[in-house]
């Protein structure tokens, strides 16, 4: 199974790379597969590569769904129903 997640570009770095942020985790990724990426853009990240630019609203909705899923999972772990 593959998982690609939206991340926000915080800084462009040399060599078609960028620093991105996902929930406070900063990571350098490759932008070599995507054109015209700017600071503040969202991209879909998979195994260290940006695959495409993403609309800001769509990215924020997806990240909100991930946060909701995480909160639900944490609640299930806390009450033992996920065990």
Secondary structure, DSSP 8 states (H G I E B T S, - for coil): ----EEEEEEEEETTTEEEEEETTEEEEEE-TT-SS--TT-EEEEETTEEEEEE-HHHHHHHHHHHHHHHHHHHHHHHHTTT-
